[in-house]
């Protein structure tokens, strides 16, 4: 909650400090920009402080965790964690980090393989625990940092459940994951990029400070704040709404040529480009603080695709033209 209060305070101060008293038009434009940043701040605060749940899954450390030695610089520490296990086709491997990257690669094996490399400079790597939670939907593996609130310890839970509150800890945990064909992947972090290549299932990726790159045979979902999104999907049969969003970065999506969707795309400082024939429902050129928008139907429509950024281009491409 303290993160949310700080962010909202900063947004209010920024808004009223930048309003020229002699120009209502500039005031309106400032409010528009502040609304965009408010949405980004809300997303940021949700990532930093996920809601806890009452349900407790069985969590255990993998027996293969081991220390690999100290780093070259005095005071630095390094530690490596390994886990291997079976996850059924149709289930999901989920990685939750805070500081550090998440990298996943599809392969033809029958077991999930996870390596987490921990490195700390001022903070001790042993204080950051890697927890494995097996559940009905697959497996969730988290980097669990010491909490700065003794009454509310950090917790590893699937999806948006759990709680993670981190302050003054510089331990970086970089995850490398091998994902069997048919198994989905979810990667979440705060300070670091998320990459998922050759995944034979659906992918979901979330970060705050970092780029996201996805290549999957299924459907992809991605959100960041400071970073670009590139996603190539082999399926376009999602239900209801599919959304991609960032604040500072571009969005580049590759879909199969048989794509049918109603698309809404919006950017404040950037261009919109589409390789697919479409029927435009409405459009706004942008300029003078107004975002560039388009609402259109591709193919027969029937599902929703929402693309939003502030500083960056939005490109929708045919899969055969992709060059990741």
MIVEX-730490 format. One line per 4 residues: their letters; for each residue z, y, x of C-alpha. Coordinates in steps of 0.25 Angstrom, whole numbers, padded with zeros to 4 digits. Each point is the difference from the previous one (the first is absolute). Layout:
a = Z,Y,X; ...
***
This chain:
xxxx = 0000,0000,0000; 0003,0010,0011; -0014,-0002,0005; -0005,0004,-0014
xxxx = 0009,0012,-0001; -0005,0005,0014; -0015,-0002,-0003; 0001,0007,-0014
xxxx = 0008,0012,0007; -0011,0001,0010; -0011,0000,-0010; 0007,0011,-0009
xxxx = 0003,0009,0013; -0014,-0002,0004; -0006,0004,-0013; 0007,0013,-0002
xxxx = -0001,0004,0014; -0015,0000,0000; -0002,0007,-0014; -0006,0014,0002
xxxx = 0006,0009,-0010; -0014,0007,-0003; -0008,-0012,-0002; 0002,-0009,-0012
xxxx = -0013,-0008,0004; 0007,-0004,0014; 0013,-0003,-0007; -0008,-0010,-0009
xxxx = -0007,-0006,0012; 0014,-0002,0007; 0005,-0007,-0012; -0012,-0010,0000
xxxx = 0002,-0003,0014; 0015,-0001,-0002; -0002,-0010,-0011; -0008,-0009,0009
xxxx = 0010,0000,0011; 0011,-0003,-0010; -0007,-0012,-0004; -0001,-0004,0015
xxxx = 0015,0003,0002; 0004,-0009,-0012; -0008,-0011,0006; 0006,0002,0014
xxxx = 0014,0000,-0006; -0002,-0013,-0008; -0005,-0007,0013; 0012,0005,0008
xxxx = 0010,-0004,-0011; -0004,-0012,-0008; 0008,-0003,-0012; 0010,-0012,0001
xxxx = 0001,-0011,-0009; 0011,-0009,-0005; -0007,-0013,0003; 0002,-0006,0014
xxxx = -0010,-0009,0006; 0004,-0010,0011; -0003,0006,0014; 0001,-0006,0013
xxxx = -0004,0003,0015; -0011,-0009,0005; 0005,-0009,0011; -0011,0004,0010
xxxx = 0005,0014,0001; 0002,0003,0015; 0002,0011,0010; -0012,0002,0010
xxxx = 0007,0009,0010; 0002,0015,0003; -0011,0010,0001; -0004,0007,0013
xxxx = 0007,0013,-0003; 0015,0001,0002; 0007,-0001,-0014; -0012,-0006,-0007
xxxx = 0002,-0013,-0007; -0010,-0010,-0006; 0002,-0012,-0009; -0010,-0010,-0006
xxxx = 0002,-0007,-0014; -0009,-0011,-0005; -0001,-0007,-0013; -0009,-0011,-0005
xxxx = -0001,-0006,-0014; -0009,-0004,-0012; -0004,0009,-0011; -0008,-0006,-0011
xxxx = -0014,0006,-0004; 0001,0011,-0010; 0014,0004,0005; 0002,0012,0010
xxxx = 0005,0003,0014; 0008,0013,-0001; 0004,0008,0013; 0010,0012,-0002
xxxx = 0002,0009,0012; 0005,0014,0003; -0004,0004,0014; -0012,-0007,0006
xxxx = -0014,-0006,-0004; -0003,-0012,-0009; -0013,-0008,0004; -0005,-0012,-0008
xxxx = -0012,-0009,0003; -0005,-0012,-0009; -0002,-0013,0006; -0003,-0015,-0003
xxxx = 0014,-0005,0002; 0009,-0005,-0010; 0013,0007,0004; 0004,0015,0000
xxxx = 0003,0004,0015; 0008,0013,0002; 0004,0007,0013; 0008,0012,0000
xxxx = 0002,0008,0013; 0012,0009,0000; 0001,0011,0010; 0011,0011,0001
xxxx = 0003,0011,0010; 0013,0007,-0004; 0003,-0010,-0011; 0003,-0015,0002
xxxx = -0010,-0010,-0006; 0011,-0010,-0003; 0005,0010,-0011; -0014,-0002,-0007
xxxx = 0000,-0014,-0008; -0013,-0007,-0004; 0003,-0007,-0013; -0008,-0010,-0007
xxxx = 0001,-0001,-0015; -0008,-0012,-0007; -0002,0002,-0015; -0009,-0005,-0011
xxxx = -0011,0010,0004; -0001,-0004,0014; 0008,0006,0012; 0006,0014,0003
xxxx = 0003,0003,0015; 0007,0013,0003; 0005,0008,0012; 0014,0003,-0005
xxxx = 0006,0012,0007; 0015,0004,0000; 0003,0009,-0012; 0007,0013,0002
xxxx = 0007,-0002,-0013; 0011,-0011,0001; 0001,-0001,-0015; -0014,-0003,-0001
xxxx = -0006,-0010,0010; -0015,-0001,0002; -0006,-0012,-0007; -0013,-0008,0001
xxxx = -0006,-0004,-0014; -0014,-0002,-0005; -0009,0011,-0005; 0006,0013,-0003
xxxx = 0014,-0006,-0001; 0010,0001,0011; 0005,0012,0008; -0003,0006,0013
xxxx = 0007,0013,0006; -0002,0003,0014; 0005,0011,0009; 0000,0003,0015
xxxx = -0005,-0013,0004; -0012,-0001,0009; -0002,-0015,0000; -0015,-0003,-0003
xxxx = -0004,-0013,-0006; -0015,-0004,0001; -0004,-0012,-0009; -0012,-0009,0003
xxxx = -0003,-0010,-0011; -0009,-0012,-0002; -0004,-0002,-0015; -0006,-0013,-0005
xxxx = -0012,0000,-0009; 0003,0002,-0014; 0014,0007,0003; 0001,0014,-0004
xxxx = 0007,0011,0010; 0008,0012,-0003; 0004,0010,0012; 0010,0011,-0001
xxxx = 0005,0009,0010; 0004,0015,0002; -0004,0004,0014; -0012,-0008,0004
xxxx = -0014,-0005,-0004; -0003,-0012,-0009; -0012,-0009,0004; -0004,-0012,-0008
xxxx = -0013,-0007,0005; -0007,-0012,-0006; 0010,-0003,-0010; -0004,-0011,-0010
xxxx = 0007,0006,-0012; 0005,0013,-0006; 0007,0011,0009; 0009,0011,-0002
xxxx = 0004,0010,0011; 0009,0012,0000; 0005,0010,0011; 0003,0014,0001
xxxx = -0004,0004,0014; -0012,-0009,0004; -0014,-0004,-0003; -0003,-0012,-0009
xxxx = -0011,-0010,0003; -0003,-0012,-0009; -0011,-0011,-0001; 0003,-0010,-0011
xxxx = -0008,-0010,-0009; 0009,0005,-0011; 0005,0013,-0006; 0006,0011,0009
xxxx = 0010,0011,-0003; 0005,0010,0010; 0008,0013,0001; 0004,0009,0011
xxxx = 0004,0015,0002; -0005,0003,0015; -0011,-0009,0002; -0014,-0005,-0004
xxxx = -0003,-0012,-0008; -0012,-0010,0002; -0001,-0012,-0009; -0011,-0010,-0002
xxxx = 0002,-0010,-0012; -0007,-0012,-0004; 0004,0001,-0014; -0001,0011,-0011
xxxx = 0007,-0007,-0012; 0013,0006,0000; 0007,0003,-0013; 0004,0013,-0006
xxxx = 0001,0011,0012; -0003,-0001,0015; 0005,0012,0008; -0001,0005,0014
xxxx = 0007,0013,0005; 0003,0008,0012; 0003,0015,0003; -0006,0002,0014
xxxx = -0011,-0010,0002; -0013,-0005,-0005; -0002,-0012,-0010; -0012,-0009,0003
xxxx = -0002,-0012,-0009; -0010,-0012,0000; -0002,-0007,-0013; -0010,-0012,-0004
xxxx = -0013,0006,-0005; 0004,-0006,-0014; 0011,0011,-0002; 0003,0004,-0014
xxxx = 0011,0011,-0002; 0003,0013,-0005; 0004,0009,0012; 0008,0012,0002
xxxx = -0001,0007,0014; 0007,0012,0005; 0001,0008,0013; 0004,0014,0004
xxxx = -0006,0001,0013; -0011,-0010,0002; -0013,-0006,-0006; -0003,-0011,-0010
xxxx = -0011,-0010,0002; -0004,-0012,-0008; -0010,-0011,0003; 0000,-0005,-0014
xxxx = -0008,0005,-0011; 0009,0006,-0011; 0000,0008,-0012; 0009,0013,0002
xxxx = 0009,0003,-0011; 0006,0013,0006; 0000,0007,0013; 0006,0012,0007
xxxx = -0006,0006,0013; 0013,0005,0005; 0002,0012,0009; 0010,0012,0000
xxxx = 0012,-0010,0000; -0005,-0009,-0011; -0002,-0015,0003; -0014,-0006,0000
xxxx = 0000,-0011,-0011; -0009,-0010,-0007; 0001,-0009,-0011; -0011,-0011,-0002
xxxx = -0004,-0014,-0005; -0005,-0010,0010; -0007,-0012,-0006; 0006,-0003,-0014
xxxx = 0013,0006,0003; 0012,-0007,-0006; 0011,0002,0010; 0005,0012,0008
xxxx = -0001,0004,0014; 0008,0012,0005; -0002,0007,0013; 0008,0012,0005
xxxx = 0002,0007,0013; 0002,0015,0004; -0005,0001,0014; -0012,-0010,0002
xxxx = -0013,-0006,-0006; -0001,-0010,-0010; -0011,-0011,0002; -0004,-0011,-0009
xxxx = -0010,-0010,0006; -0007,-0013,-0003; 0006,-0011,0007; -0013,-0004,0007
xxxx = 0000,0014,0007; 0014,-0001,0005; 0003,0003,0015; 0015,-0001,0002
***
